[in-house]
Amino acid sequence: MTFDLRLPIGLLFSLLGLLLSVFGLLTPAELYRTSLGLNMNLWWGLVILVFGAVMLGLALKARRHEG
């Protein structure tokens, strides 16, 4: 079994994306007036979460095909 860097990267980004998304959901709407009303914490949290999930999926797929 070799070290696959996608696994820790996927875990890190998934956790960070989840935290940022939850923060975006829990913050009041008036905080986002300066960003044209867009909840940037929520949107970027979702983007980071999807990236982390893709990395985790690729790592698990490679691990499955290894054995």
mmCIF file as Biopython writes it, N, C-alpha, C and O atoms, coordinates in Angstrom:
data_model
#
loop_
_atom_site.group_PDB
_atom_site.id
_atom_site.type_symbol
_atom_site.label_atom_id
_atom_site.label_alt_id
_atom_site.label_comp_id
_atom_site.label_asym_id
_atom_site.label_entity_id
_atom_site.label_seq_id
_atom_site.pdbx_PDB_ins_code
_atom_site.Cartn_x
_atom_site.Cartn_y
_atom_site.Cartn_z
_atom_site.occupancy
_atom_site.B_iso_or_equiv
_atom_site.auth_seq_id
_atom_site.auth_asym_id
_atom_site.pdbx_PDB_model_num
ATOM 1   N N  . MET A ? 1  ? 0.844   -1.180 0.000  1.0 0.0 1  A 1 
ATOM 2   C CA . MET A ? 1  ? 0.000   0.000  0.000  1.0 0.0 1  A 1 
ATOM 3   C C  . MET A ? 1  ? 0.888   1.242  0.000  1.0 0.0 1  A 1 
ATOM 4   O O  . MET A ? 1  ? 1.762   1.382  0.855  1.0 0.0 1  A 1 
ATOM 5   N N  . THR A ? 2  ? 0.669   2.125  -0.939 1.0 0.0 2  A 1 
ATOM 6   C CA . THR A ? 2  ? 1.469   3.346  -1.048 1.0 0.0 2  A 1 
ATOM 7   C C  . THR A ? 2  ? 0.704   4.525  -0.473 1.0 0.0 2  A 1 
ATOM 8   O O  . THR A ? 2  ? -0.509  4.476  -0.273 1.0 0.0 2  A 1 
ATOM 9   N N  . PHE A ? 3  ? 1.449   5.576  -0.217 1.0 0.0 3  A 1 
ATOM 10  C CA . PHE A ? 3  ? 0.851   6.796  0.310  1.0 0.0 3  A 1 
ATOM 11  C C  . PHE A ? 3  ? 0.195   7.571  -0.824 1.0 0.0 3  A 1 
ATOM 12  O O  . PHE A ? 3  ? 0.853   7.906  -1.809 1.0 0.0 3  A 1 
ATOM 13  N N  . ASP A ? 4  ? -1.076  7.854  -0.696 1.0 0.0 4  A 1 
ATOM 14  C CA . ASP A ? 4  ? -1.814  8.620  -1.700 1.0 0.0 4  A 1 
ATOM 15  C C  . ASP A ? 4  ? -2.128  9.987  -1.110 1.0 0.0 4  A 1 
ATOM 16  O O  . ASP A ? 4  ? -2.899  10.098 -0.156 1.0 0.0 4  A 1 
ATOM 17  N N  . LEU A ? 5  ? -1.541  11.005 -1.667 1.0 0.0 5  A 1 
ATOM 18  C CA . LEU A ? 5  ? -1.693  12.369 -1.147 1.0 0.0 5  A 1 
ATOM 19  C C  . LEU A ? 5  ? -3.121  12.885 -1.289 1.0 0.0 5  A 1 
ATOM 20  O O  . LEU A ? 5  ? -3.510  13.819 -0.587 1.0 0.0 5  A 1 
ATOM 21  N N  . ARG A ? 6  ? -3.900  12.297 -2.179 1.0 0.0 6  A 1 
ATOM 22  C CA . ARG A ? 6  ? -5.283  12.752 -2.362 1.0 0.0 6  A 1 
ATOM 23  C C  . ARG A ? 6  ? -6.145  12.517 -1.125 1.0 0.0 6  A 1 
ATOM 24  O O  . ARG A ? 6  ? -7.107  13.249 -0.893 1.0 0.0 6  A 1 
ATOM 25  N N  . LEU A ? 7  ? -5.810  11.513 -0.339 1.0 0.0 7  A 1 
ATOM 26  C CA . LEU A ? 7  ? -6.615  11.210 0.852  1.0 0.0 7  A 1 
ATOM 27  C C  . LEU A ? 7  ? -6.518  12.319 1.908  1.0 0.0 7  A 1 
ATOM 28  O O  . LEU A ? 7  ? -7.561  12.826 2.321  1.0 0.0 7  A 1 
ATOM 29  N N  . PRO A ? 8  ? -5.335  12.723 2.365  1.0 0.0 8  A 1 
ATOM 30  C CA . PRO A ? 8  ? -5.311  13.814 3.351  1.0 0.0 8  A 1 
ATOM 31  C C  . PRO A ? 8  ? -5.762  15.154 2.779  1.0 0.0 8  A 1 
ATOM 32  O O  . PRO A ? 8  ? -6.355  15.965 3.491  1.0 0.0 8  A 1 
ATOM 33  N N  . ILE A ? 9  ? -5.484  15.389 1.495  1.0 0.0 9  A 1 
ATOM 34  C CA . ILE A ? 9  ? -5.951  16.625 0.867  1.0 0.0 9  A 1 
ATOM 35  C C  . ILE A ? 9  ? -7.476  16.639 0.824  1.0 0.0 9  A 1 
ATOM 36  O O  . ILE A ? 9  ? -8.103  17.656 1.118  1.0 0.0 9  A 1 
ATOM 37  N N  . GLY A ? 10 ? -8.064  15.509 0.459  1.0 0.0 10 A 1 
ATOM 38  C CA . GLY A ? 10 ? -9.520  15.414 0.418  1.0 0.0 10 A 1 
ATOM 39  C C  . GLY A ? 10 ? -10.150 15.601 1.784  1.0 0.0 10 A 1 
ATOM 40  O O  . GLY A ? 10 ? -11.171 16.277 1.916  1.0 0.0 10 A 1 
ATOM 41  N N  . LEU A ? 11 ? -9.544  15.001 2.804  1.0 0.0 11 A 1 
ATOM 42  C CA . LEU A ? 11 ? -10.063 15.178 4.164  1.0 0.0 11 A 1 
ATOM 43  C C  . LEU A ? 11 ? -9.958  16.625 4.618  1.0 0.0 11 A 1 
ATOM 44  O O  . LEU A ? 11 ? -10.898 17.171 5.195  1.0 0.0 11 A 1 
ATOM 45  N N  . LEU A ? 12 ? -8.822  17.240 4.359  1.0 0.0 12 A 1 
ATOM 46  C CA . LEU A ? 12 ? -8.603  18.626 4.766  1.0 0.0 12 A 1 
ATOM 47  C C  . LEU A ? 12 ? -9.589  19.576 4.090  1.0 0.0 12 A 1 
ATOM 48  O O  . LEU A ? 12 ? -10.222 20.399 4.751  1.0 0.0 12 A 1 
ATOM 49  N N  . PHE A ? 13 ? -9.712  19.458 2.782  1.0 0.0 13 A 1 
ATOM 50  C CA . PHE A ? 13 ? -10.595 20.356 2.058  1.0 0.0 13 A 1 
ATOM 51  C C  . PHE A ? 13 ? -12.065 20.085 2.363  1.0 0.0 13 A 1 
ATOM 52  O O  . PHE A ? 13 ? -12.869 21.017 2.401  1.0 0.0 13 A 1 
ATOM 53  N N  . SER A ? 14 ? -12.422 18.836 2.578  1.0 0.0 14 A 1 
ATOM 54  C CA . SER A ? 14 ? -13.810 18.525 2.936  1.0 0.0 14 A 1 
ATOM 55  C C  . SER A ? 14 ? -14.169 19.136 4.283  1.0 0.0 14 A 1 
ATOM 56  O O  . SER A ? 14 ? -15.242 19.719 4.441  1.0 0.0 14 A 1 
ATOM 57  N N  . LEU A ? 15 ? -13.275 19.002 5.247  1.0 0.0 15 A 1 
ATOM 58  C CA . LEU A ? 15 ? -13.523 19.585 6.557  1.0 0.0 15 A 1 
ATOM 59  C C  . LEU A ? 15 ? -13.585 21.110 6.486  1.0 0.0 15 A 1 
ATOM 60  O O  . LEU A ? 15 ? -14.471 21.725 7.079  1.0 0.0 15 A 1 
ATOM 61  N N  . LEU A ? 16 ? -12.652 21.717 5.766  1.0 0.0 16 A 1 
ATOM 62  C CA . LEU A ? 16 ? -12.646 23.172 5.617  1.0 0.0 16 A 1 
ATOM 63  C C  . LEU A ? 16 ? -13.900 23.662 4.893  1.0 0.0 16 A 1 
ATOM 64  O O  . LEU A ? 16 ? -14.498 24.658 5.300  1.0 0.0 16 A 1 
ATOM 65  N N  . GLY A ? 17 ? -14.295 22.983 3.841  1.0 0.0 17 A 1 
ATOM 66  C CA . GLY A ? 17 ? -15.504 23.359 3.103  1.0 0.0 17 A 1 
ATOM 67  C C  . GLY A ? 17 ? -16.753 23.219 3.940  1.0 0.0 17 A 1 
ATOM 68  O O  . GLY A ? 17 ? -17.659 24.050 3.866  1.0 0.0 17 A 1 
ATOM 69  N N  . LEU A ? 18 ? -16.801 22.161 4.742  1.0 0.0 18 A 1 
ATOM 70  C CA . LEU A ? 18 ? -17.950 21.972 5.617  1.0 0.0 18 A 1 
ATOM 71  C C  . LEU A ? 18 ? -18.034 23.083 6.660  1.0 0.0 18 A 1 
ATOM 72  O O  . LEU A ? 18 ? -19.113 23.625 6.903  1.0 0.0 18 A 1 
ATOM 73  N N  . LEU A ? 19 ? -16.915 23.422 7.273  1.0 0.0 19 A 1 
ATOM 74  C CA . LEU A ? 19 ? -16.902 24.502 8.267  1.0 0.0 19 A 1 
ATOM 75  C C  . LEU A ? 19 ? -17.302 25.840 7.654  1.0 0.0 19 A 1 
ATOM 76  O O  . LEU A ? 19 ? -18.092 26.582 8.237  1.0 0.0 19 A 1 
ATOM 77  N N  . LEU A ? 20 ? -16.759 26.145 6.484  1.0 0.0 20 A 1 
ATOM 78  C CA . LEU A ? 20 ? -17.076 27.421 5.839  1.0 0.0 20 A 1 
ATOM 79  C C  . LEU A ? 20 ? -18.542 27.469 5.402  1.0 0.0 20 A 1 
ATOM 80  O O  . LEU A ? 20 ? -19.178 28.518 5.503  1.0 0.0 20 A 1 
ATOM 81  N N  . SER A ? 21 ? -19.078 26.362 4.925  1.0 0.0 21 A 1 
ATOM 82  C CA . SER A ? 21 ? -20.490 26.321 4.522  1.0 0.0 21 A 1 
ATOM 83  C C  . SER A ? 21 ? -21.413 26.510 5.723  1.0 0.0 21 A 1 
ATOM 84  O O  . SER A ? 21 ? -22.393 27.250 5.643  1.0 0.0 21 A 1 
ATOM 85  N N  . VAL A ? 22 ? -21.108 25.854 6.814  1.0 0.0 22 A 1 
ATOM 86  C CA . VAL A ? 22 ? -21.922 26.012 8.020  1.0 0.0 22 A 1 
ATOM 87  C C  . VAL A ? 22 ? -21.842 27.441 8.530  1.0 0.0 22 A 1 
ATOM 88  O O  . VAL A ? 22 ? -22.851 28.008 8.950  1.0 0.0 22 A 1 
ATOM 89  N N  . PHE A ? 23 ? -20.642 28.032 8.495  1.0 0.0 23 A 1 
ATOM 90  C CA . PHE A ? 23 ? -20.498 29.430 8.897  1.0 0.0 23 A 1 
ATOM 91  C C  . PHE A ? 23 ? -21.342 30.334 8.002  1.0 0.0 23 A 1 
ATOM 92  O O  . PHE A ? 23 ? -21.983 31.267 8.485  1.0 0.0 23 A 1 
ATOM 93  N N  . GLY A ? 24 ? -21.340 30.057 6.699  1.0 0.0 24 A 1 
ATOM 94  C CA . GLY A ? 24 ? -22.137 30.847 5.770  1.0 0.0 24 A 1 
ATOM 95  C C  . GLY A ? 24 ? -23.629 30.713 6.016  1.0 0.0 24 A 1 
ATOM 96  O O  . GLY A ? 24 ? -24.379 31.673 5.837  1.0 0.0 24 A 1 
ATOM 97  N N  . LEU A ? 25 ? -24.062 29.526 6.426  1.0 0.0 25 A 1 
ATOM 98  C CA . LEU A ? 25 ? -25.485 29.331 6.714  1.0 0.0 25 A 1 
ATOM 99  C C  . LEU A ? 25 ? -25.915 30.018 8.010  1.0 0.0 25 A 1 
ATOM 100 O O  . LEU A ? 25 ? -27.060 30.453 8.132  1.0 0.0 25 A 1 
ATOM 101 N N  . LEU A ? 26 ? -25.005 30.115 8.973  1.0 0.0 26 A 1 
ATOM 102 C CA . LEU A ? 26 ? -25.372 30.633 10.290 1.0 0.0 26 A 1 
ATOM 103 C C  . LEU A ? 26 ? -25.173 32.140 10.449 1.0 0.0 26 A 1 
ATOM 104 O O  . LEU A ? 26 ? -25.642 32.710 11.434 1.0 0.0 26 A 1 
ATOM 105 N N  . THR A ? 27 ? -24.500 32.792 9.521  1.0 0.0 27 A 1 
ATOM 106 C CA . THR A ? 27 ? -24.267 34.226 9.652  1.0 0.0 27 A 1 
ATOM 107 C C  . THR A ? 27 ? -25.473 35.018 9.146  1.0 0.0 27 A 1 
ATOM 108 O O  . THR A ? 27 ? -26.176 34.565 8.243  1.0 0.0 27 A 1 
ATOM 109 N N  . PRO A ? 28 ? -25.712 36.186 9.716  1.0 0.0 28 A 1 
ATOM 110 C CA . PRO A ? 28 ? -26.861 37.000 9.285  1.0 0.0 28 A 1 
ATOM 111 C C  . PRO A ? 28 ? -26.656 37.580 7.883  1.0 0.0 28 A 1 
ATOM 112 O O  . PRO A ? 28 ? -25.525 37.783 7.443  1.0 0.0 28 A 1 
ATOM 113 N N  . ALA A ? 29 ? -27.758 37.839 7.197  1.0 0.0 29 A 1 
ATOM 114 C CA . ALA A ? 29 ? -27.718 38.306 5.812  1.0 0.0 29 A 1 
ATOM 115 C C  . ALA A ? 29 ? -27.102 39.695 5.681  1.0 0.0 29 A 1 
ATOM 116 O O  . ALA A ? 29 ? -26.519 40.004 4.642  1.0 0.0 29 A 1 
ATOM 117 N N  . GLU A ? 30 ? -27.213 40.539 6.702  1.0 0.0 30 A 1 
ATOM 118 C CA . GLU A ? 30 ? -26.657 41.894 6.579  1.0 0.0 30 A 1 
ATOM 119 C C  . GLU A ? 30 ? -25.137 41.900 6.503  1.0 0.0 30 A 1 
ATOM 120 O O  . GLU A ? 30 ? -24.545 42.911 6.125  1.0 0.0 30 A 1 
ATOM 121 N N  . LEU A ? 31 ? -24.506 40.808 6.849  1.0 0.0 31 A 1 
ATOM 122 C CA . LEU A ? 31 ? -23.054 40.707 6.725  1.0 0.0 31 A 1 
ATOM 123 C C  . LEU A ? 31 ? -22.625 40.710 5.258  1.0 0.0 31 A 1 
ATOM 124 O O  . LEU A ? 31 ? -21.495 41.089 4.947  1.0 0.0 31 A 1 
ATOM 125 N N  . TYR A ? 32 ? -23.503 40.296 4.363  1.0 0.0 32 A 1 
ATOM 126 C CA . TYR A ? 32 ? -23.165 40.143 2.951  1.0 0.0 32 A 1 
ATOM 127 C C  . TYR A ? 32 ? -23.628 41.298 2.079  1.0 0.0 32 A 1 
ATOM 128 O O  . TYR A ? 32 ? -23.666 41.170 0.856  1.0 0.0 32 A 1 
ATOM 129 N N  . ARG A ? 33 ? -23.979 42.418 2.685  1.0 0.0 33 A 1 
ATOM 130 C CA . ARG A ? 33 ? -24.381 43.589 1.900  1.0 0.0 33 A 1 
ATOM 131 C C  . ARG A ? 33 ? -23.229 44.115 1.049  1.0 0.0 33 A 1 
ATOM 132 O O  . ARG A ? 33 ? -23.453 44.575 -0.070 1.0 0.0 33 A 1 
ATOM 133 N N  . THR A ? 34 ? -21.998 44.055 1.562  1.0 0.0 34 A 1 
ATOM 134 C CA . THR A ? 34 ? -20.854 44.587 0.821  1.0 0.0 34 A 1 
ATOM 135 C C  . THR A ? 34 ? -20.463 43.700 -0.363 1.0 0.0 34 A 1 
ATOM 136 O O  . THR A ? 34 ? -19.752 44.157 -1.259 1.0 0.0 34 A 1 
ATOM 137 N N  . SER A ? 35 ? -20.909 42.450 -0.385 1.0 0.0 35 A 1 
ATOM 138 C CA . SER A ? 35 ? -20.604 41.553 -1.503 1.0 0.0 35 A 1 
ATOM 139 C C  . SER A ? 35 ? -21.831 41.356 -2.395 1.0 0.0 35 A 1 
ATOM 140 O O  . SER A ? 35 ? -22.082 40.260 -2.896 1.0 0.0 35 A 1 
ATOM 141 N N  . LEU A ? 36 ? -22.584 42.434 -2.580 1.0 0.0 36 A 1 
ATOM 142 C CA . LEU A ? 36 ? -23.774 42.463 -3.438 1.0 0.0 36 A 1 
ATOM 143 C C  . LEU A ? 36 ? -24.837 41.461 -2.997 1.0 0.0 36 A 1 
ATOM 144 O O  . LEU A ? 36 ? -25.610 40.964 -3.816 1.0 0.0 36 A 1 
ATOM 145 N N  . GLY A ? 37 ? -24.868 41.173 -1.712 1.0 0.0 37 A 1 
ATOM 146 C CA . GLY A ? 37 ? -25.866 40.271 -1.170 1.0 0.0 37 A 1 
ATOM 147 C C  . GLY A ? 37 ? -25.567 38.797 -1.364 1.0 0.0 37 A 1 
ATOM 148 O O  . GLY A ? 37 ? -26.376 37.945 -0.998 1.0 0.0 37 A 1 
ATOM 149 N N  . LEU A ? 38 ? -24.405 38.487 -1.939 1.0 0.0 38 A 1 
ATOM 150 C CA . LEU A ? 38 ? -24.043 37.089 -2.154 1.0 0.0 38 A 1 
ATOM 151 C C  . LEU A ? 38 ? -23.371 36.531 -0.910 1.0 0.0 38 A 1 
ATOM 152 O O  . LEU A ? 38 ? -22.469 37.154 -0.350 1.0 0.0 38 A 1 
ATOM 153 N N  . ASN A ? 39 ? -23.805 35.376 -0.487 1.0 0.0 39 A 1 
ATOM 154 C CA . ASN A ? 39 ? -23.207 34.716 0.668  1.0 0.0 39 A 1 
ATOM 155 C C  . ASN A ? 39 ? -21.959 33.981 0.196  1.0 0.0 39 A 1 
ATOM 156 O O  . ASN A ? 39 ? -22.003 32.788 -0.105 1.0 0.0 39 A 1 
ATOM 157 N N  . MET A ? 40 ? -20.847 34.708 0.136  1.0 0.0 40 A 1 
ATOM 158 C CA . MET A ? 40 ? -19.613 34.149 -0.401 1.0 0.0 40 A 1 
ATOM 159 C C  . MET A ? 40 ? -19.059 33.025 0.462  1.0 0.0 40 A 1 
ATOM 160 O O  . MET A ? 40 ? -18.430 32.105 -0.061 1.0 0.0 40 A 1 
ATOM 161 N N  . ASN A ? 41 ? -19.276 33.077 1.762  1.0 0.0 41 A 1 
ATOM 162 C CA . ASN A ? 41 ? -18.812 31.987 2.619  1.0 0.0 41 A 1 
ATOM 163 C C  . ASN A ? 41 ? -19.518 30.680 2.264  1.0 0.0 41 A 1 
ATOM 164 O O  . ASN A ? 41 ? -18.891 29.622 2.210  1.0 0.0 41 A 1 
ATOM 165 N N  . LEU A ? 42 ? -20.804 30.762 2.025  1.0 0.0 42 A 1 
ATOM 166 C CA . LEU A ? 42 ? -21.558 29.567 1.668  1.0 0.0 42 A 1 
ATOM 167 C C  . LEU A ? 42 ? -21.121 29.029 0.309  1.0 0.0 42 A 1 
ATOM 168 O O  . LEU A ? 42 ? -20.864 27.833 0.175  1.0 0.0 42 A 1 
ATOM 169 N N  . TRP A ? 43 ? -21.032 29.898 -0.705 1.0 0.0 43 A 1 
ATOM 170 C CA . TRP A ? 43 ? -20.690 29.443 -2.050 1.0 0.0 43 A 1 
ATOM 171 C C  . TRP A ? 43 ? -19.278 28.879 -2.125 1.0 0.0 43 A 1 
ATOM 172 O O  . TRP A ? 43 ? -19.066 27.818 -2.712 1.0 0.0 43 A 1 
ATOM 173 N N  . TRP A ? 44 ? -18.312 29.576 -1.536 1.0 0.0 44 A 1 
ATOM 174 C CA . TRP A ? 44 ? -16.946 29.060 -1.577 1.0 0.0 44 A 1 
ATOM 175 C C  . TRP A ? 44 ? -16.790 27.832 -0.694 1.0 0.0 44 A 1 
ATOM 176 O O  . TRP A ? 44 ? -15.981 26.956 -0.998 1.0 0.0 44 A 1 
ATOM 177 N N  . GLY A ? 45 ? -17.541 27.753 0.383  1.0 0.0 45 A 1 
ATOM 178 C CA . GLY A ? 45 ? -17.531 26.548 1.201  1.0 0.0 45 A 1 
ATOM 179 C C  . GLY A ? 45 ? -18.016 25.343 0.417  1.0 0.0 45 A 1 
ATOM 180 O O  . GLY A ? 45 ? -17.460 24.251 0.534  1.0 0.0 45 A 1 
ATOM 181 N N  . LEU A ? 46 ? -19.054 25.543 -0.381 1.0 0.0 46 A 1 
ATOM 182 C CA . LEU A ? 46 ? -19.568 24.449 -1.210 1.0 0.0 46 A 1 
ATOM 183 C C  . LEU A ? 46 ? -18.564 24.046 -2.293 1.0 0.0 46 A 1 
ATOM 184 O O  . LEU A ? 46 ? -18.396 22.860 -2.577 1.0 0.0 46 A 1 
ATOM 185 N N  . VAL A ? 47 ? -17.906 25.025 -2.889 1.0 0.0 47 A 1 
ATOM 186 C CA . VAL A ? 47 ? -16.886 24.729 -3.909 1.0 0.0 47 A 1 
ATOM 187 C C  . VAL A ? 47 ? -15.745 23.919 -3.296 1.0 0.0 47 A 1 
ATOM 188 O O  . VAL A ? 47 ? -15.307 22.922 -3.870 1.0 0.0 47 A 1 
ATOM 189 N N  . ILE A ? 48 ? -15.268 24.349 -2.136 1.0 0.0 48 A 1 
ATOM 190 C CA . ILE A ? 48 ? -14.174 23.647 -1.466 1.0 0.0 48 A 1 
ATOM 191 C C  . ILE A ? 48 ? -14.616 22.256 -1.029 1.0 0.0 48 A 1 
ATOM 192 O O  . ILE A ? 48 ? -13.838 21.305 -1.107 1.0 0.0 48 A 1 
ATOM 193 N N  . LEU A ? 49 ? -15.847 22.132 -0.575 1.0 0.0 49 A 1 
ATOM 194 C CA . LEU A ? 49 ? -16.380 20.835 -0.168 1.0 0.0 49 A 1 
ATOM 195 C C  . LEU A ? 49 ? -16.458 19.872 -1.351 1.0 0.0 49 A 1 
ATOM 196 O O  . LEU A ? 49 ? -16.125 18.695 -1.208 1.0 0.0 49 A 1 
ATOM 197 N N  . VAL A ? 50 ? -16.884 20.347 -2.493 1.0 0.0 50 A 1 
ATOM 198 C CA . VAL A ? 50 ? -16.952 19.502 -3.692 1.0 0.0 50 A 1 
ATOM 199 C C  . VAL A ? 50 ? -15.544 19.075 -4.113 1.0 0.0 50 A 1 
ATOM 200 O O  . VAL A ? 50 ? -15.334 17.918 -4.477 1.0 0.0 50 A 1 
ATOM 201 N N  . PHE A ? 51 ? -14.588 19.988 -4.069 1.0 0.0 51 A 1 
ATOM 202 C CA . PHE A ? 51 ? -13.210 19.645 -4.407 1.0 0.0 51 A 1 
ATOM 203 C C  . PHE A ? 51 ? -12.675 18.558 -3.469 1.0 0.0 51 A 1 
ATOM 204 O O  . PHE A ? 51 ? -12.045 17.600 -3.916 1.0 0.0 51 A 1 
ATOM 205 N N  . GLY A ? 52 ? -12.929 18.713 -2.178 1.0 0.0 52 A 1 
ATOM 206 C CA . GLY A ? 52 ? -12.494 17.709 -1.216 1.0 0.0 52 A 1 
ATOM 207 C C  . GLY A ? 52 ? -13.150 16.364 -1.456 1.0 0.0 52 A 1 
ATOM 208 O O  . GLY A ? 52 ? -12.501 15.325 -1.335 1.0 0.0 52 A 1 
ATOM 209 N N  . ALA A ? 53 ? -14.426 16.373 -1.795 1.0 0.0 53 A 1 
ATOM 210 C CA . ALA A ? 53 ? -15.138 15.125 -2.072 1.0 0.0 53 A 1 
ATOM 211 C C  . ALA A ? 53 ? -14.584 14.438 -3.317 1.0 0.0 53 A 1 
ATOM 212 O O  . ALA A ? 53 ? -14.481 13.212 -3.358 1.0 0.0 53 A 1 
ATOM 213 N N  . VAL A ? 54 ? -14.229 15.221 -4.326 1.0 0.0 54 A 1 
ATOM 214 C CA . VAL A ? 54 ? -13.631 14.642 -5.542 1.0 0.0 54 A 1 
ATOM 215 C C  . VAL A ? 54 ? -12.284 14.010 -5.202 1.0 0.0 54 A 1 
ATOM 216 O O  . VAL A ? 54 ? -11.989 12.903 -5.654 1.0 0.0 54 A 1 
ATOM 217 N N  . MET A ? 55 ? -11.470 14.697 -4.416 1.0 0.0 55 A 1 
ATOM 218 C CA . MET A ? 55 ? -10.175 14.144 -4.016 1.0 0.0 55 A 1 
ATOM 219 C C  . MET A ? 55 ? -10.350 12.846 -3.221 1.0 0.0 55 A 1 
ATOM 220 O O  . MET A ? 55 ? -9.629  11.874 -3.444 1.0 0.0 55 A 1 
ATOM 221 N N  . LEU A ? 56 ? -11.303 12.836 -2.300 1.0 0.0 56 A 1 
ATOM 222 C CA . LEU A ? 56 ? -11.564 11.621 -1.527 1.0 0.0 56 A 1 
ATOM 223 C C  . LEU A ? 56 ? -12.057 10.495 -2.425 1.0 0.0 56 A 1 
ATOM 224 O O  . LEU A ? 56 ? -11.645 9.346  -2.267 1.0 0.0 56 A 1 
ATOM 225 N N  . GLY A ? 57 ? -12.928 10.817 -3.357 1.0 0.0 57 A 1 
ATOM 226 C CA . GLY A ? 57 ? -13.434 9.805  -4.278 1.0 0.0 57 A 1 
ATOM 227 C C  . GLY A ? 57 ? -12.331 9.199  -5.140 1.0 0.0 57 A 1 
ATOM 228 O O  . GLY A ? 57 ? -12.294 7.988  -5.357 1.0 0.0 57 A 1 
ATOM 229 N N  . LEU A ? 58 ? -11.434 10.052 -5.628 1.0 0.0 58 A 1 
ATOM 230 C CA . LEU A ? 58 ? -10.319 9.554  -6.444 1.0 0.0 58 A 1 
ATOM 231 C C  . LEU A ? 58 ? -9.367  8.691  -5.620 1.0 0.0 58 A 1 
ATOM 232 O O  . LEU A ? 58 ? -8.866  7.676  -6.103 1.0 0.0 58 A 1 
ATOM 233 N N  . ALA A ? 59 ? -9.121  9.095  -4.383 1.0 0.0 59 A 1 
ATOM 234 C CA . ALA A ? 59 ? -8.239  8.311  -3.503 1.0 0.0 59 A 1 
ATOM 235 C C  . ALA A ? 59 ? -8.859  6.952  -3.197 1.0 0.0 59 A 1 
ATOM 236 O O  . ALA A ? 59 ? -8.164  5.937  -3.231 1.0 0.0 59 A 1 
ATOM 237 N N  . LEU A ? 60 ? -10.138 6.919  -2.903 1.0 0.0 60 A 1 
ATOM 238 C CA . LEU A ? 60 ? -10.796 5.650  -2.598 1.0 0.0 60 A 1 
ATOM 239 C C  . LEU A ? 60 ? -10.903 4.758  -3.825 1.0 0.0 60 A 1 
ATOM 240 O O  . LEU A ? 60 ? -10.812 3.536  -3.708 1.0 0.0 60 A 1 
ATOM 241 N N  . LYS A ? 61 ? -11.095 5.353  -5.002 1.0 0.0 61 A 1 
ATOM 242 C CA . LYS A ? 61 ? -11.146 4.575  -6.230 1.0 0.0 61 A 1 
ATOM 243 C C  . LYS A ? 61 ? -9.794  3.945  -6.520 1.0 0.0 61 A 1 
ATOM 244 O O  . LYS A ? 61 ? -9.726  2.783  -6.920 1.0 0.0 61 A 1 
ATOM 245 N N  . ALA A ? 62 ? -8.724  4.694  -6.326 1.0 0.0 62 A 1 
ATOM 246 C CA . ALA A ? 62 ? -7.377  4.168  -6.555 1.0 0.0 62 A 1 
ATOM 247 C C  . ALA A ? 62 ? -7.059  3.066  -5.551 1.0 0.0 62 A 1 
ATOM 248 O O  . ALA A ? 62 ? -6.403  2.083  -5.896 1.0 0.0 62 A 1 
ATOM 249 N N  . ARG A ? 63 ? -7.510  3.220  -4.342 1.0 0.0 63 A 1 
ATOM 250 C CA . ARG A ? 63 ? -7.264  2.207  -3.308 1.0 0.0 63 A 1 
ATOM 251 C C  . ARG A ? 63 ? -8.015  0.911  -3.624 1.0 0.0 63 A 1 
ATOM 252 O O  . ARG A ? 63 ? -7.515  -0.183 -3.364 1.0 0.0 63 A 1 
ATOM 253 N N  . ARG A ? 64 ? -9.212  1.046  -4.183 1.0 0.0 64 A 1 
ATOM 254 C CA . ARG A ? 64 ? -10.017 -0.126 -4.520 1.0 0.0 64 A 1 
ATOM 255 C C  . ARG A ? 64 ? -9.394  -0.902 -5.675 1.0 0.0 64 A 1 
ATOM 256 O O  . ARG A ? 64 ? -9.428  -2.133 -5.685 1.0 0.0 64 A 1 
ATOM 257 N N  . HIS A ? 65 ? -8.820  -0.183 -6.657 1.0 0.0 65 A 1 
ATOM 258 C CA . HIS A ? 65 ? -8.223  -0.838 -7.820 1.0 0.0 65 A 1 
ATOM 259 C C  . HIS A ? 65 ? -6.825  -1.389 -7.522 1.0 0.0 65 A 1 
ATOM 260 O O  . HIS A ? 65 ? -6.282  -2.175 -8.298 1.0 0.0 65 A 1 
ATOM 261 N N  . GLU A ? 66 ? -6.260  -0.974 -6.407 1.0 0.0 66 A 1 
ATOM 262 C CA . GLU A ? 66 ? -4.925  -1.423 -6.015 1.0 0.0 66 A 1 
ATOM 263 C C  . GLU A ? 66 ? -4.915  -2.884 -5.593 1.0 0.0 66 A 1 
ATOM 264 O O  . GLU A ? 66 ? -4.035  -3.650 -5.984 1.0 0.0 66 A 1 
ATOM 265 N N  . GLY A ? 67 ? -5.893  -3.255 -4.799 1.0 0.0 67 A 1 
ATOM 266 C CA . GLY A ? 67 ? -5.904  -4.578 -4.172 1.0 0.0 67 A 1 
ATOM 267 C C  . GLY A ? 67 ? -6.630  -5.553 -4.969 1.0 0.0 67 A 1 
ATOM 268 O O  . GLY A ? 67 ? -6.732  -6.716 -4.578 1.0 0.0 67 A 1 
#
